[in-house]
Structures are given as C-alpha cells and as structure tokens.
C-alpha cells in the first residue's frame, strides 16, 4: 500500500501518501492531514487526524495501480491512482486554460 495515490473530489485533487505505517493527505482545497495505517481483524485501515471528511478509511482493495478506500461518515468510497516516479498518472482531469 506504500506510495503516493491521487484522486479528485468535487473538482479538487487529493493526494494520499502512505509510507511505512504513516499516512498524509493533501488536497488542493487546502486540507492537510496526517495519520497512520494499520490492520484490525485482517482489514487494512487508514486513520487521519484533523480531517473533516476523511478520518477512518477501510481499504477495500489495493493493487499496483489502484487503491480503493471507503471513508466513514458519509464521504463514501474513493478510488486513487498510484503516482509513479514523481509524475502524475495519465487520464486525470485537467482544468481548461480558457481562450
């Protein structure tokens, strides 16, 4: 599960970084949270402090390219894409530069 994971929520980019049991979440809306990862009863969890919408998440699935987390409290399920080598994955939505 270690790595940098990206998704978008309400038009904002959300980055979840997991490294050796530590977690950090950053969003372009200014949200910054830190926390931990671990297991309870065979289920992987992400626990973040000082986050309003994302406090405890259950990892539904994880593979080389995708991490799916269901957050308690009504936010629901988010699907993250792994970032490789410090670059963003292809296929992420981008804002129009206008004309």
Biopython code that builds the backbone (N, CA, C, O; Angstrom):
import numpy as np
from Bio.PDB.StructureBuilder import StructureBuilder

atoms = [
    (1, "UNK", "N", (0.826, -1.196, 0.000)),
    (1, "UNK", "CA", (0.000, 0.000, 0.000)),
    (1, "UNK", "C", (0.866, 1.253, 0.000)),
    (1, "UNK", "O", (0.368, 2.339, -0.298)),
    (2, "UNK", "N", (2.156, 1.130, 0.329)),
    (2, "UNK", "CA", (3.035, 2.294, 0.340)),
    (2, "UNK", "C", (3.077, 2.946, -1.035)),
    (2, "UNK", "O", (3.112, 2.265, -2.059)),
    (3, "UNK", "N", (3.073, 4.268, -1.041)),
    (3, "UNK", "CA", (3.170, 5.010, -2.282)),
    (3, "UNK", "C", (2.383, 6.295, -2.220)),
    (3, "UNK", "O", (1.808, 6.638, -1.187)),
    (4, "UNK", "N", (2.362, 7.008, -3.337)),
    (4, "UNK", "CA", (1.586, 8.236, -3.499)),
    (4, "UNK", "C", (0.382, 7.912, -4.363)),
    (4, "UNK", "O", (0.516, 7.362, -5.456)),
    (5, "UNK", "N", (-0.785, 8.255, -3.867)),
    (5, "UNK", "CA", (-2.048, 7.912, -4.522)),
    (5, "UNK", "C", (-2.833, 9.191, -4.788)),
    (5, "UNK", "O", (-2.883, 10.074, -3.932)),
    (6, "UNK", "N", (-3.445, 9.299, -5.967)),
    (6, "UNK", "CA", (-4.136, 10.519, -6.380)),
    (6, "UNK", "C", (-5.568, 10.240, -6.783)),
    (6, "UNK", "O", (-5.874, 9.203, -7.370)),
    (7, "UNK", "N", (-6.450, 11.192, -6.456)),
    (7, "UNK", "CA", (-7.825, 11.152, -6.931)),
    (7, "UNK", "C", (-8.325, 12.587, -7.030)),
    (7, "UNK", "O", (-7.615, 13.521, -6.659)),
    (8, "UNK", "N", (-9.528, 12.761, -7.521)),
    (8, "UNK", "CA", (-10.173, 14.070, -7.496)),
    (8, "UNK", "C", (-11.498, 13.929, -6.767)),
    (8, "UNK", "O", (-12.164, 12.899, -6.864)),
    (9, "UNK", "N", (-11.874, 14.971, -6.038)),
    (9, "UNK", "CA", (-13.137, 15.010, -5.314)),
    (9, "UNK", "C", (-13.691, 16.420, -5.423)),
    (9, "UNK", "O", (-13.023, 17.380, -5.036)),
    (10, "UNK", "N", (-14.885, 16.556, -5.937)),
    (10, "UNK", "CA", (-15.508, 17.873, -6.128)),
    (10, "UNK", "C", (-14.598, 18.835, -6.870)),
    (10, "UNK", "O", (-14.537, 20.018, -6.536)),
    (11, "UNK", "N", (-13.886, 18.331, -7.881)),
    (11, "UNK", "CA", (-13.018, 19.155, -8.697)),
    (11, "UNK", "C", (-11.673, 19.492, -8.070)),
    (11, "UNK", "O", (-10.898, 20.254, -8.648)),
    (12, "UNK", "N", (-11.387, 18.941, -6.905)),
    (12, "UNK", "CA", (-10.119, 19.199, -6.218)),
    (12, "UNK", "C", (-9.256, 17.948, -6.262)),
    (12, "UNK", "O", (-9.768, 16.836, -6.133)),
    (13, "UNK", "N", (-7.942, 18.121, -6.445)),
    (13, "UNK", "CA", (-7.024, 16.992, -6.427)),
    (13, "UNK", "C", (-6.744, 16.614, -4.984)),
    (13, "UNK", "O", (-6.515, 17.477, -4.136)),
    (14, "UNK", "N", (-6.763, 15.301, -4.711)),
    (14, "UNK", "CA", (-6.485, 14.773, -3.381)),
    (14, "UNK", "C", (-5.325, 13.791, -3.502)),
    (14, "UNK", "O", (-5.357, 12.887, -4.338)),
    (15, "UNK", "N", (-4.303, 13.967, -2.669)),
    (15, "UNK", "CA", (-3.135, 13.098, -2.666)),
    (15, "UNK", "C", (-3.057, 12.405, -1.313)),
    (15, "UNK", "O", (-3.041, 13.061, -0.272)),
    (16, "UNK", "N", (-3.009, 11.087, -1.333)),
    (16, "UNK", "CA", (-2.834, 10.282, -0.133)),
    (16, "UNK", "C", (-1.470, 9.615, -0.230)),
    (16, "UNK", "O", (-1.214, 8.849, -1.160)),
    (17, "UNK", "N", (-0.599, 9.903, 0.725)),
    (17, "UNK", "CA", (0.751, 9.334, 0.729)),
    (17, "UNK", "C", (0.854, 8.360, 1.895)),
    (17, "UNK", "O", (0.545, 8.707, 3.035)),
    (18, "UNK", "N", (1.292, 7.132, 1.598)),
    (18, "UNK", "CA", (1.446, 6.091, 2.616)),
    (18, "UNK", "C", (2.892, 5.609, 2.579)),
    (18, "UNK", "O", (3.422, 5.273, 1.520)),
    (19, "UNK", "N", (3.524, 5.580, 3.761)),
    (19, "UNK", "CA", (4.909, 5.140, 3.831)),
    (19, "UNK", "C", (5.187, 4.525, 5.200)),
    (19, "UNK", "O", (5.222, 5.230, 6.209)),
    (20, "UNK", "N", (5.383, 3.211, 5.230)),
    (20, "UNK", "CA", (5.778, 2.530, 6.452)),
    (20, "UNK", "C", (4.857, 2.733, 7.639)),
    (20, "UNK", "O", (5.335, 2.930, 8.756)),
    (21, "UNK", "N", (3.572, 2.691, 7.433)),
    (21, "UNK", "CA", (2.623, 2.849, 8.531)),
    (21, "UNK", "C", (2.218, 4.286, 8.814)),
    (21, "UNK", "O", (1.352, 4.530, 9.654)),
    (22, "UNK", "N", (2.829, 5.233, 8.129)),
    (22, "UNK", "CA", (2.474, 6.644, 8.253)),
    (22, "UNK", "C", (1.658, 7.054, 7.030)),
    (22, "UNK", "O", (1.851, 6.529, 5.933)),
    (23, "UNK", "N", (0.744, 8.002, 7.239)),
    (23, "UNK", "CA", (-0.098, 8.473, 6.134)),
    (23, "UNK", "C", (-0.205, 9.993, 6.181)),
    (23, "UNK", "O", (-0.170, 10.598, 7.252)),
    (24, "UNK", "N", (-0.335, 10.591, 5.017)),
    (24, "UNK", "CA", (-0.574, 12.018, 4.908)),
    (24, "UNK", "C", (-1.535, 12.265, 3.769)),
    (24, "UNK", "O", (-1.462, 11.599, 2.736)),
    (25, "UNK", "N", (-2.435, 13.218, 3.944)),
    (25, "UNK", "CA", (-3.398, 13.549, 2.900)),
    (25, "UNK", "C", (-3.332, 15.040, 2.652)),
    (25, "UNK", "O", (-3.329, 15.839, 3.589)),
    (26, "UNK", "N", (-3.279, 15.408, 1.386)),
    (26, "UNK", "CA", (-3.190, 16.796, 0.981)),
    (26, "UNK", "C", (-4.177, 17.023, -0.158)),
    (26, "UNK", "O", (-4.318, 16.175, -1.040)),
    (27, "UNK", "N", (-4.850, 18.152, -0.139)),
    (27, "UNK", "CA", (-5.818, 18.458, -1.188)),
    (27, "UNK", "C", (-5.619, 19.884, -1.668)),
    (27, "UNK", "O", (-5.141, 20.742, -0.925)),
    (28, "UNK", "N", (-5.992, 20.131, -2.923)),
    (28, "UNK", "CA", (-5.866, 21.481, -3.464)),
    (28, "UNK", "C", (-6.884, 22.441, -2.847)),
    (28, "UNK", "O", (-6.850, 23.636, -3.138)),
    (29, "UNK", "N", (-7.791, 21.940, -2.000)),
    (29, "UNK", "CA", (-8.688, 22.845, -1.272)),
    (29, "UNK", "C", (-8.059, 23.326, 0.037)),
    (29, "UNK", "O", (-8.695, 24.048, 0.805)),
    (30, "UNK", "N", (-6.791, 22.918, 0.293)),
    (30, "UNK", "CA", (-6.078, 23.361, 1.480)),
    (30, "UNK", "C", (-6.071, 22.360, 2.623)),
    (30, "UNK", "O", (-5.452, 22.610, 3.657)),
    (31, "UNK", "N", (-6.748, 21.236, 2.455)),
    (31, "UNK", "CA", (-6.774, 20.214, 3.503)),
    (31, "UNK", "C", (-5.402, 19.570, 3.639)),
    (31, "UNK", "O", (-4.791, 19.176, 2.646)),
    (32, "UNK", "N", (-4.923, 19.465, 4.877)),
    (32, "UNK", "CA", (-3.684, 18.761, 5.179)),
    (32, "UNK", "C", (-3.921, 17.943, 6.439)),
    (32, "UNK", "O", (-4.306, 18.485, 7.475)),
    (33, "UNK", "N", (-3.690, 16.631, 6.348)),
    (33, "UNK", "CA", (-3.908, 15.731, 7.480)),
    (33, "UNK", "C", (-2.772, 14.732, 7.549)),
    (33, "UNK", "O", (-2.154, 14.404, 6.536)),
    (34, "UNK", "N", (-2.503, 14.254, 8.748)),
    (34, "UNK", "CA", (-1.537, 13.181, 8.921)),
    (34, "UNK", "C", (-2.176, 12.083, 9.748)),
    (34, "UNK", "O", (-3.177, 12.300, 10.430)),
    (35, "UNK", "N", (-1.584, 10.904, 9.678)),
    (35, "UNK", "CA", (-2.135, 9.796, 10.439)),
    (35, "UNK", "C", (-1.330, 8.541, 10.255)),
    (35, "UNK", "O", (-0.129, 8.588, 9.990)),
    (36, "UNK", "N", (-2.002, 7.411, 10.397)),
    (36, "UNK", "CA", (-1.343, 6.117, 10.349)),
    (36, "UNK", "C", (-2.144, 5.135, 9.507)),
    (36, "UNK", "O", (-3.309, 5.363, 9.183)),
    (37, "UNK", "N", (-1.481, 4.035, 9.164)),
    (37, "UNK", "CA", (-2.157, 2.911, 8.529)),
    (37, "UNK", "C", (-1.894, 1.684, 9.390)),
    (37, "UNK", "O", (-0.901, 1.626, 10.116)),
    (38, "UNK", "N", (-2.772, 0.721, 9.306)),
    (38, "UNK", "CA", (-2.590, -0.493, 10.086)),
    (38, "UNK", "C", (-3.664, -1.500, 9.746)),
    (38, "UNK", "O", (-4.398, -1.339, 8.772)),
    (39, "UNK", "N", (-3.750, -2.533, 10.549)),
    (39, "UNK", "CA", (-4.750, -3.572, 10.344)),
    (39, "UNK", "C", (-5.524, -3.805, 11.625)),
    (39, "UNK", "O", (-4.992, -3.679, 12.728)),
    (40, "UNK", "N", (-6.801, -4.150, 11.454)),
    (40, "UNK", "CA", (-7.660, -4.534, 12.568)),
    (40, "UNK", "C", (-8.516, -5.689, 12.085)),
    (40, "UNK", "O", (-9.343, -5.528, 11.188)),
    (41, "UNK", "N", (-8.316, -6.850, 12.681)),
    (41, "UNK", "CA", (-9.095, -8.019, 12.292)),
    (41, "UNK", "C", (-8.899, -8.415, 10.839)),
    (41, "UNK", "O", (-9.827, -8.907, 10.196)),
    (42, "UNK", "N", (-7.683, -8.201, 10.311)),
    (42, "UNK", "CA", (-7.399, -8.552, 8.927)),
    (42, "UNK", "C", (-7.817, -7.506, 7.904)),
    (42, "UNK", "O", (-7.650, -7.708, 6.702)),
    (43, "UNK", "N", (-8.359, -6.391, 8.378)),
    (43, "UNK", "CA", (-8.786, -5.316, 7.489)),
    (43, "UNK", "C", (-7.787, -4.166, 7.579)),
    (43, "UNK", "O", (-7.438, -3.733, 8.677)),
    (44, "UNK", "N", (-7.330, -3.674, 6.443)),
    (44, "UNK", "CA", (-6.405, -2.534, 6.415)),
    (44, "UNK", "C", (-7.186, -1.246, 6.630)),
    (44, "UNK", "O", (-8.269, -1.055, 6.076)),
    (45, "UNK", "N", (-6.619, -0.373, 7.441)),
    (45, "UNK", "CA", (-7.262, 0.900, 7.759)),
    (45, "UNK", "C", (-6.309, 2.064, 7.541)),
    (45, "UNK", "O", (-5.091, 1.916, 7.644)),
    (46, "UNK", "N", (-6.880, 3.222, 7.239)),
    (46, "UNK", "CA", (-6.158, 4.494, 7.206)),
    (46, "UNK", "C", (-6.850, 5.387, 8.223)),
    (46, "UNK", "O", (-8.060, 5.601, 8.139)),
    (47, "UNK", "N", (-6.097, 5.909, 9.182)),
    (47, "UNK", "CA", (-6.657, 6.805, 10.196)),
    (47, "UNK", "C", (-5.946, 8.148, 10.097)),
    (47, "UNK", "O", (-4.722, 8.226, 10.196)),
    (48, "UNK", "N", (-6.734, 9.208, 9.899)),
    (48, "UNK", "CA", (-6.181, 10.550, 9.757)),
    (48, "UNK", "C", (-6.712, 11.451, 10.861)),
    (48, "UNK", "O", (-7.867, 11.327, 11.269)),
    (49, "UNK", "N", (-5.873, 12.350, 11.342)),
    (49, "UNK", "CA", (-6.300, 13.307, 12.355)),
    (49, "UNK", "C", (-6.470, 14.679, 11.717)),
    (49, "UNK", "O", (-5.804, 15.008, 10.735)),
    (50, "UNK", "N", (-7.342, 15.449, 12.268)),
    (50, "UNK", "CA", (-7.641, 16.811, 11.822)),
    (50, "UNK", "C", (-8.210, 16.895, 10.415)),
    (50, "UNK", "O", (-8.113, 17.934, 9.763)),
    (51, "UNK", "N", (-8.796, 15.816, 9.952)),
    (51, "UNK", "CA", (-9.511, 15.828, 8.672)),
    (51, "UNK", "C", (-11.004, 15.845, 8.964)),
    (51, "UNK", "O", (-11.481, 15.108, 9.826)),
    (52, "UNK", "N", (-11.731, 16.672, 8.257)),
    (52, "UNK", "CA", (-13.175, 16.731, 8.482)),
    (52, "UNK", "C", (-13.896, 15.574, 7.810)),
    (52, "UNK", "O", (-14.720, 14.909, 8.439)),
    (53, "UNK", "N", (-13.599, 15.325, 6.544)),
    (53, "UNK", "CA", (-14.344, 14.320, 5.782)),
    (53, "UNK", "C", (-13.684, 12.952, 5.781)),
    (53, "UNK", "O", (-14.355, 11.943, 5.566)),
    (54, "UNK", "N", (-12.396, 12.905, 6.017)),
    (54, "UNK", "CA", (-11.655, 11.638, 5.936)),
    (54, "UNK", "C", (-10.942, 11.396, 7.259)),
    (54, "UNK", "O", (-9.855, 11.926, 7.489)),
    (55, "UNK", "N", (-11.558, 10.589, 8.136)),
    (55, "UNK", "CA", (-10.929, 10.292, 9.417)),
    (55, "UNK", "C", (-10.496, 8.836, 9.489)),
    (55, "UNK", "O", (-9.331, 8.548, 9.763)),
    (56, "UNK", "N", (-11.421, 7.918, 9.245)),
    (56, "UNK", "CA", (-11.095, 6.497, 9.248)),
    (56, "UNK", "C", (-11.575, 5.892, 7.942)),
    (56, "UNK", "O", (-12.751, 5.985, 7.590)),
    (57, "UNK", "N", (-10.644, 5.270, 7.231)),
    (57, "UNK", "CA", (-10.963, 4.646, 5.950)),
    (57, "UNK", "C", (-10.605, 3.174, 5.958)),
    (57, "UNK", "O", (-9.560, 2.775, 6.472)),
    (58, "UNK", "N", (-11.483, 2.377, 5.385)),
    (58, "UNK", "CA", (-11.237, 0.951, 5.212)),
    (58, "UNK", "C", (-10.746, 0.726, 3.796)),
    (58, "UNK", "O", (-11.375, 1.175, 2.837)),
    (59, "UNK", "N", (-9.621, 0.031, 3.660)),
    (59, "UNK", "CA", (-9.076, -0.264, 2.338)),
    (59, "UNK", "C", (-9.856, -1.442, 1.764)),
    (59, "UNK", "O", (-9.758, -2.568, 2.253)),
    (60, "UNK", "N", (-10.629, -1.163, 0.721)),
    (60, "UNK", "CA", (-11.421, -2.205, 0.068)),
    (60, "UNK", "C", (-10.567, -3.064, -0.843)),
    (60, "UNK", "O", (-10.749, -4.279, -0.921)),
    (61, "UNK", "N", (-9.624, -2.417, -1.540)),
    (61, "UNK", "CA", (-8.732, -3.153, -2.438)),
    (61, "UNK", "C", (-7.518, -2.292, -2.753)),
    (61, "UNK", "O", (-7.570, -1.062, -2.709)),
    (62, "UNK", "N", (-6.419, -2.979, -3.074)),
    (62, "UNK", "CA", (-5.204, -2.283, -3.476)),
    (62, "UNK", "C", (-4.430, -3.207, -4.408)),
    (62, "UNK", "O", (-4.323, -4.408, -4.159)),
    (63, "UNK", "N", (-3.888, -2.634, -5.489)),
    (63, "UNK", "CA", (-3.012, -3.374, -6.392)),
    (63, "UNK", "C", (-1.922, -2.418, -6.865)),
    (63, "UNK", "O", (-1.737, -1.356, -6.271)),
    (64, "UNK", "N", (-1.207, -2.773, -7.909)),
    (64, "UNK", "CA", (-0.097, -1.931, -8.377)),
    (64, "UNK", "C", (-0.529, -0.538, -8.789)),
    (64, "UNK", "O", (0.248, 0.408, -8.657)),
    (65, "UNK", "N", (-1.759, -0.387, -9.288)),
    (65, "UNK", "CA", (-2.171, 0.891, -9.862)),
    (65, "UNK", "C", (-3.342, 1.576, -9.163)),
    (65, "UNK", "O", (-3.554, 2.772, -9.363)),
    (66, "UNK", "N", (-4.110, 0.848, -8.347)),
    (66, "UNK", "CA", (-5.349, 1.391, -7.800)),
    (66, "UNK", "C", (-5.497, 1.076, -6.311)),
    (66, "UNK", "O", (-5.204, -0.031, -5.861)),
    (67, "UNK", "N", (-5.960, 2.080, -5.561)),
    (67, "UNK", "CA", (-6.280, 1.929, -4.145)),
    (67, "UNK", "C", (-7.708, 2.411, -3.947)),
    (67, "UNK", "O", (-8.037, 3.543, -4.302)),
    (68, "UNK", "N", (-8.556, 1.562, -3.386)),
    (68, "UNK", "CA", (-9.946, 1.928, -3.131)),
    (68, "UNK", "C", (-10.160, 1.972, -1.625)),
    (68, "UNK", "O", (-9.933, 0.982, -0.929)),
    (69, "UNK", "N", (-10.607, 3.149, -1.115)),
    (69, "UNK", "CA", (-10.822, 3.364, 0.316)),
    (69, "UNK", "C", (-12.248, 3.837, 0.540)),
    (69, "UNK", "O", (-12.723, 4.745, -0.141)),
    (70, "UNK", "N", (-12.936, 3.211, 1.509)),
    (70, "UNK", "CA", (-14.260, 3.673, 1.920)),
    (70, "UNK", "C", (-14.102, 4.403, 3.245)),
    (70, "UNK", "O", (-13.665, 3.825, 4.240)),
    (71, "UNK", "N", (-14.468, 5.693, 3.245)),
    (71, "UNK", "CA", (-14.322, 6.550, 4.417)),
    (71, "UNK", "C", (-15.597, 6.531, 5.241)),
    (71, "UNK", "O", (-16.695, 6.594, 4.687)),
    (72, "UNK", "N", (-15.463, 6.445, 6.564)),
    (72, "UNK", "CA", (-16.609, 6.521, 7.468)),
    (72, "UNK", "C", (-17.167, 7.936, 7.463)),
    (72, "UNK", "O", (-16.453, 8.891, 7.155)),
    (73, "UNK", "N", (-18.432, 8.066, 7.800)),
    (73, "UNK", "CA", (-19.017, 9.383, 7.970)),
    (73, "UNK", "C", (-19.698, 9.955, 6.745)),
    (73, "UNK", "O", (-19.966, 11.155, 6.707)),
    (74, "UNK", "N", (-19.987, 9.147, 5.750)),
    (74, "UNK", "CA", (-20.782, 9.626, 4.637)),
    (74, "UNK", "C", (-20.032, 10.032, 3.387)),
    (74, "UNK", "O", (-20.656, 10.194, 2.339)),
    (75, "UNK", "N", (-18.709, 10.206, 3.448)),
    (75, "UNK", "CA", (-17.967, 10.574, 2.242)),
    (75, "UNK", "C", (-18.041, 9.468, 1.206)),
    (75, "UNK", "O", (-18.119, 9.732, 0.006)),
    (76, "UNK", "N", (-18.016, 8.229, 1.674)),
    (76, "UNK", "CA", (-18.136, 7.096, 0.766)),
    (76, "UNK", "C", (-16.798, 6.588, 0.272)),
    (76, "UNK", "O", (-15.771, 6.736, 0.934)),
    (77, "UNK", "N", (-16.832, 5.987, -0.904)),
    (77, "UNK", "CA", (-15.659, 5.321, -1.461)),
    (77, "UNK", "C", (-14.937, 6.225, -2.445)),
    (77, "UNK", "O", (-15.556, 6.865, -3.296)),
    (78, "UNK", "N", (-13.613, 6.267, -2.313)),
    (78, "UNK", "CA", (-12.770, 6.980, -3.266)),
    (78, "UNK", "C", (-11.802, 5.989, -3.888)),
    (78, "UNK", "O", (-11.286, 5.101, -3.209)),
    (79, "UNK", "N", (-11.558, 6.145, -5.183)),
    (79, "UNK", "CA", (-10.595, 5.314, -5.891)),
    (79, "UNK", "C", (-9.403, 6.181, -6.267)),
    (79, "UNK", "O", (-9.543, 7.186, -6.964)),
    (80, "UNK", "N", (-8.233, 5.778, -5.794)),
    (80, "UNK", "CA", (-6.989, 6.507, -6.018)),
    (80, "UNK", "C", (-6.150, 5.782, -7.063)),
    (80, "UNK", "O", (-6.217, 4.559, -7.182)),
    (81, "UNK", "N", (-5.360, 6.540, -7.818)),
    (81, "UNK", "CA", (-4.436, 6.003, -8.813)),
    (81, "UNK", "C", (-3.015, 6.261, -8.331)),
    (81, "UNK", "O", (-2.705, 7.355, -7.860)),
    (82, "UNK", "N", (-2.154, 5.260, -8.448)),
    (82, "UNK", "CA", (-0.767, 5.397, -7.976)),
    (82, "UNK", "C", (0.020, 6.342, -8.887)),
    (82, "UNK", "O", (-0.057, 6.258, -10.113)),
    (83, "UNK", "N", (0.775, 7.238, -8.259)),
    (83, "UNK", "CA", (1.705, 8.108, -8.979)),
    (83, "UNK", "C", (3.047, 7.388, -9.045)),
    (83, "UNK", "O", (3.502, 6.848, -8.036)),
    (84, "UNK", "N", (3.676, 7.369, -10.185)),
    (84, "UNK", "CA", (4.956, 6.681, -10.376)),
    (84, "UNK", "C", (6.069, 7.691, -10.598)),
    (84, "UNK", "O", (5.930, 8.607, -11.408)),
    (85, "UNK", "N", (7.163, 7.527, -9.886)),
    (85, "UNK", "CA", (8.357, 8.328, -10.139)),
    (85, "UNK", "C", (8.166, 9.825, -10.058)),
    (85, "UNK", "O", (8.820, 10.574, -10.784)),
    (86, "UNK", "N", (7.273, 10.276, -9.182)),
    (86, "UNK", "CA", (7.071, 11.707, -9.012)),
    (86, "UNK", "C", (6.256, 12.360, -10.108)),
    (86, "UNK", "O", (6.194, 13.587, -10.175)),
    (87, "UNK", "N", (5.621, 11.564, -10.980)),
    (87, "UNK", "CA", (4.790, 12.133, -12.033)),
    (87, "UNK", "C", (3.344, 11.751, -11.807)),
    (87, "UNK", "O", (3.050, 10.736, -11.176)),
    (88, "UNK", "N", (2.450, 12.560, -12.319)),
    (88, "UNK", "CA", (1.035, 12.265, -12.214)),
    (88, "UNK", "C", (0.655, 11.185, -13.218)),
    (88, "UNK", "O", (1.209, 11.133, -14.316)),
    (89, "UNK", "N", (-0.290, 10.321, -12.846)),
    (89, "UNK", "CA", (-0.739, 9.307, -13.792)),
    (89, "UNK", "C", (-1.510, 9.945, -14.943)),
    (89, "UNK", "O", (-2.074, 11.029, -14.792)),
    (90, "UNK", "N", (-1.533, 9.285, -16.073)),
    (90, "UNK", "CA", (-2.290, 9.802, -17.216)),
    (90, "UNK", "C", (-3.777, 9.640, -16.943)),
    (90, "UNK", "O", (-4.182, 8.821, -16.118)),
    (91, "UNK", "N", (-4.578, 10.421, -17.636)),
    (91, "UNK", "CA", (-6.026, 10.296, -17.548)),
    (91, "UNK", "C", (-6.681, 11.119, -16.449)),
    (91, "UNK", "O", (-7.901, 11.060, -16.297)),
    (92, "UNK", "N", (-5.908, 11.890, -15.672)),
    (92, "UNK", "CA", (-6.525, 12.745, -14.661)),
    (92, "UNK", "C", (-7.173, 13.941, -15.337)),
    (92, "UNK", "O", (-6.649, 14.450, -16.329)),
    (93, "UNK", "N", (-8.311, 14.400, -14.811)),
    (93, "UNK", "CA", (-8.942, 15.587, -15.399)),
    (93, "UNK", "C", (-8.053, 16.807, -15.205)),
    (93, "UNK", "O", (-7.355, 16.923, -14.198)),
    (94, "UNK", "N", (-8.083, 17.697, -16.156)),
    (94, "UNK", "CA", (-7.309, 18.930, -16.071)),
    (94, "UNK", "C", (-8.229, 20.115, -16.272)),
    (94, "UNK", "O", (-9.249, 20.011, -16.953)),
    (95, "UNK", "N", (-7.869, 21.236, -15.683)),
    (95, "UNK", "CA", (-8.661, 22.455, -15.845)),
    (95, "UNK", "C", (-8.364, 23.068, -17.203)),
    (95, "UNK", "O", (-7.227, 23.020, -17.672)),
    (96, "UNK", "N", (-9.357, 23.632, -17.822)),
    (96, "UNK", "CA", (-9.173, 24.294, -19.098)),
    (96, "UNK", "C", (-8.425, 25.614, -18.899)),
    (96, "UNK", "O", (-8.660, 26.335, -17.930)),
    (97, "UNK", "N", (-7.531, 25.913, -19.823)),
    (97, "UNK", "CA", (-6.793, 27.167, -19.755)),
    (97, "UNK", "C", (-7.603, 28.327, -20.296)),
    (97, "UNK", "O", (-7.209, 29.484, -20.154)),
    (98, "UNK", "N", (-8.731, 28.026, -20.915)),
    (98, "UNK", "CA", (-9.571, 29.088, -21.453)),
    (98, "UNK", "C", (-9.001, 29.627, -22.752)),
    (98, "UNK", "O", (-8.027, 29.097, -23.286)),
    (99, "UNK", "N", (-9.626, 30.702, -23.257)),
    (99, "UNK", "CA", (-9.129, 31.284, -24.505)),
    (99, "UNK", "C", (-8.988, 32.767, -24.402)),
    (99, "UNK", "O", (-8.580, 33.417, -25.365)),
]
sb = StructureBuilder()
sb.init_structure("model")
sb.init_model(0)
sb.init_chain("A")
sb.init_seg("    ")
for serial, (resi, resn, name, xyz) in enumerate(atoms, 1):
    if name == "N":
        sb.init_residue(resn, " ", resi, " ")
    sb.init_atom(name, np.array(xyz, "f"), 0.0, 1.0, " ", f" {name:<3s}", serial, name[0])
structure = sb.get_structure()
